[in-house]
Structures are given as C-alpha cells and as structure tokens.
Amino acid sequence: MNILMLGWELPPHNSGGLGVACYHMSKALALAGSSIDFVLPYKAHHPKTEFMRIHAATSLQPLHRNGMGAYDAPDVITDALHRKPSEGLTTIRDVQARYVQFVEELVEHTKPAAIHAHDWLTMEAGMRAKEITGAPLIVHVHATEFDRAGNSYGNPLVHEIEEQGLLMADRIIAVSEITKGIIVHHYGIPADKIEVVYNALDTATLEDGYQYNDKTYKYLEFLKQEGYTIAATITRFTLQKGLIQFMQAAAHACERYDKLVFLLAGDGEQRDELLQLSADYGIADKVYFTGFVRGQQWRDAYTVADIFVMSSVSEPFGLTALEAAHHDNALIITKQSGVGEVLSHIFRYDFWDTDKLADQMVAIATSKALKYELTQNVKQEYTRISWDSVAQQCIRMYQQLSGRVMA
C-alpha cells in the first residue's frame, strides 16, 4: 500500500517532537510493508531514512525555513488563505503554497492509496491531494492552535485551515483523549470520526551506544556530588509550555529546600523573559539555560537530571516525558498533558498550581526511596506502547478507508 505522508520536519532538522513522531511512525509503517512518499518543505540530508522516498517541495535549507519568523506575524495573519506559489518564498504561507503545488504535481504520477497529513501546516496540501486523487485523507493532529496559543484563541487563519482540514478528513488521528476533546469541543467534529493513537518511544534508537559525558554539564555534576537535586525541562520556550509557572514553582521550592537547581534546555521567544524572572525571583544562581540542544548535549541533559518537569499549559502528548523516563528521571507532568493518559507512576498537577509543583519537586528531592519507585515503575508502563502497534492501527485505518472509497 502506497502512503503519501505529508510532514513539516524530520530529524535531525526538527524543532520538536513532531518530526520524531513522523520518523518513527513512517519507519514502523515501512517495516510493516507500506511504501511511503514523504514530502518535506525543505531540502536536506536525513540519515537512516532509506525505508522511504523523501521529496523536497522547495530548495530551502532547514535554517532558512526556520528563520522566516513565527507563522502568526502580522503580515501572515492578514494574508489571504491561499497564495500563489509564484509570489516567492519569504513567509510560511509562501512555503505552504509551494508545498501544495509540489504535491499537486507529485500525485499526478504517484497514486497514493491513502493521504496522511500532519497538523495544520500540511492540511491544505492533503485536501488538494484528496481532491485530485480521490484517495482517503487522514489528518493527524499532534497539536491544535488552542494548544500552541496556550488555551487562548490564537491565529484565526490557522483556525480556518484546521477547521477545513478536519471537516474534509475521512478520518482524524488525535495523539490523546485531551486532543480529541479539543477537536470535538472547539471544532464540532463528531467523536466517532476521531481515533486516539498514542505516540511511543523507540528504545532501540536510544540504545545506540550512547555514553554519558559527565563533562557536558560539569558544574551540575559537581552540585550533584554536593547533594543537590536537578529538576530539568527540555522544551521550546513558548507560552504553551507553561515555563512562567515553572519558574514561579522553582522559586517556591527553593524557599522550602535549598539544594534544588533547575536546568532549562531549549530556546524560544520567552528566553529573555525567563532569564529576567530568574533574577526577579532571586534564583538566578540556581537556574541554568543551555540554549537549543540536540545530539550528545540533548541526551546528557536527560541523564544529568533527577526530575523531569512537563509544565505545559496544553500538551497534546509529550514525547519528551517518555525520553526522560528512559533516562531514569522521576516525572512530574501537568494534568493538561496527554502523556499522562498512558503513565500512572508519575506526579501530576494543574499547570497553574505552582505550590503543588514546588511540593512535588521537594518531595522527590528529599526522598531517595520515592525517586527510585517513580523511576523504576514508570519504565514498565512506557515499554508497553510501541511504534509497531501505532503502525498497525494506521494500516487498519488505511485499509478500511480505501475499501470504503473503492466500494
């Protein structure tokens, strides 16, 4: 079965979990016998992707694409819903228009049995491919605009695209029940049109000979030897991730227990604000910012940490929590994060309850037995879900929809 996979990124040129999920899902589908044409909006080398055909919709380099600015810049908000590709590649909307054009040409000679589009960035291309080929369209929702905007309305243009894509889809995949609820409540989509398919963790990829380098975070290692506990988060510094509340909780926790330090690995538009907050709260000497990390530094950040905090205001799933659990972190997850639906040996709290988060961090920091129980028991839970099972769910969906269309 030939699948047209429409995505916006793949490792190592990914900015978050979307690219990771797309990679492992496609790999599992290929191993199960599917033939995959994966379309990206940029041109780059992606190692270990021989299992599928990758198509570049533009000649842009990944950094060029990332440097275009946020999709909700004023000129994009006021832009027309559809743009002509000939107008150039200066905004995300330009790239999307060229992406649609490329997909139109691709499906003329590559007839897919199913079209699988990931998030709003590729929905227009998915709808156009469905219109041309008649193949069923599966829209995979990793995040909605309500998530990205931190539970506020966000960008009306994105809402319009999301609504059209969800209405046009033959089937919708949501990465959690939380996400399914948002789609039903905010977009009025019937619940029986949506199937929840949880993300998974490819532990084999993480067991690739990696060895922790204790010199990467040498000062933090020194603090650990002095009895400090490290609470970390690895994420984008955006409103969605609840980092303002995380900083408030960090300050509360330090008032109750002195030997806590905080590692913030990542980058984003809130970086300067968070730096200022650490000073305002009097904990600048306890908060360490790494900047954007990948590769060795990314793995080492998980390994040096004792506690992983997912402070998101709205997190459809949260693959980083599974990655942190694999690196022996005790997990503290907001109740607004979908990954909590598949894990029970974790601490949970509402993102606004900074006192509770502070109490939970202190509890783990002051009890070795509690930390051990949390880290060991959660491993038995995340190893029960796999990308193979995700692939099987998708294949059943493709087959059912293809049969319905053919009939």
NUMARVO-31354 format. One record per residue (C-alpha): x, y, z. Coordinates in steps of 0.05 Angstrom, whole numbers, plus 5000, padded with zeros to 4 digits. Layout:
XYZ
...
% end
This chain:
500050005000
502950674979
502151235030
503051975015
505852245081
505653005087
510153275142
513853905160
520353635191
524553025204
530652905249
535853175252
532553815225
526753815273
524954335325
520753885368
517153225376
513053265311
519053065268
520952505315
513952215315
513452255239
520151905231
518651315277
511551235251
513951225179
519450725195
514550255230
509650315172
515250145122
517449545163
510149315162
510249325085
507850025067
511050435012
511851155034
512851814996
514652335049
514153065028
518053605066
518154365055
525854395053
531754035023
536853685069
540153025084
536452575132
540551975154
537451285163
531351435120
532650915066
525950595082
522051145047
522551644990
523552355014
521352934969
523453654979
517854134959
522754724957
530254834953
530255195020
535254975072
532554795142
535555415175
532655865121
525855575133
526555655209
528956365201
522556615168
519456815234
513256585270
507256395229
503056895268
507057505246
502358085227
503458005152
501457275156
495257395198
492557895148
494557475088
489657125043
488156395057
491056164991
497256464959
500256394891
506856004893
510056494843
509957044896
516456774926
518656434990
519056965043
513756735093
511056075119
504856195075
509256235014
512455575032
505755255044
503255484976
509455194941
508454564982
501354494956
503754594885
509154064893
504053564920
499353704862
504953524813
507152914853
500452574857
499652624781
504652054774
504651764844
497751504861
497051414936
492350914969
491851395028
494052105045
496752225115
497552965133
500653215198
498053845231
495554495200
501954625161
500354065112
492754035114
491754465052
496354005012
492653405039
485953675018
488453834949
491453144941
484752834961
481153274910
485753044854
486452304870
480152124908
484551764959
482251805032
485252355075
487652215145
489152845185
493852715243
493253235298
499453295341
497353985366
491754475353
492155235352
488955235421
494954845447
500155285412
496755915438
496555665510
489055535511
487356215480
484456305410
490956435374
491456555299
484656585263
487956385197
490655745228
483755605257
480655665188
485655175158
484854695216
477354715212
477354585137
482354015144
478553685200
471953735162
474953465097
478652895130
475852195122
478952015189
482452415244
488052155288
488952505356
495052375398
491052365463
484052395492
485553105512
486753285439
480552905416
476453305466
479153965439
477453755367
470353565387
469154165432
472354725393
471254485321
464754105328
467553465297
463652825313
467452405364
466651765323
470752075267
476852125312
481351565334
486451645390
493251365372
498551485426
505751635408
511051135430
518451105446
523450735403
528150495458
532750155408
534450845379
536351075448
540650465460
545450615403
551950615441
550751295474
555251415534
554151975582
559452515582
559952795652
563853385626
558053665586
554753935648
560853915693
558554435742
551854095752
555553445765
559553805819
553054045850
550253345850
556353105888
554753645939
547753355948
543753785900
537853525860
536953745788
529953885761
530053965686
525554115628
527454035554
522654425511
521255045468
520855685508
513755865487
507256055521
504555355511
509955035554
508055385620
515055595636
512956235672
509255795722
515255325725
519655905746
514756105800
514655395826
522255365825
522455985869
517355685918
521255035920
527755385937
524355725996
522755036024
529054646005
535654975988
539054415949
535054455885
537554715819
533954775752
536254615682
532354925624
534654625558
531754955496
530455635466
524756065442
521456745445
520756725521
528256635535
529657345557
523357375599
525356735635
532356995647
529357625678
524557225721
530256805749
533457455772
526957765797
525457145839
532557135867
534356455839
538856655781
544456255813
540155625813
537455645741
541755425683
539955555610
543355125557
540455415493
537754945439
540754255446
540953625404
545353015399
550252885456
548253515495
540953335489
541952625516
546652875570
541353375594
536652795608
542052385642
544552925689
537353085712
533952745770
526953025759
523653195693
518053715694
513053785638
509654445657
505454535594
499154935595
496654475540
500853885514
497353415465
502152855482
509353005504
514552515477
519952845519
516852545582
517951835554
525152025535
526352295605
523451665637
528251245595
533951645625
531851505697
528252155712
522452195760
516752515722
512353105743
507053235689
501353735684
494353455682
493753825616
498853365583
496552765542
502452315561
499352255630
494051815598
499051255587
503151345651
500951275723
507351235764
508351985758
506552615797
501253055765
498753755778
494754305745
499454775707
497255385748
498355035816
505555265827
505355095902
503654365886
509254315835
514054605886
511854095938
512653525889
519653735869
521753795942
518553115959
522652765905
528953145922
528552955996
526652215987
531251735951
526151175960
520651585926
525151765868
527251045859
519950795860
517751315809
523551195760
523150435762
515650335758
514450825701
519150415656
514249825659
508850285630
512150635572
515249995545
508149715534
506850205477
510750145412
511150455343
509549775314
502649795347
501850515321
503350275251
498249705256
492850195278
494450645218
494550065168
487749825192
485150535182
488150595112
485249925091
478250085118
478150765085
481050515019
475849965016
470350465030
472750934975
473550364925
466650094941
% end
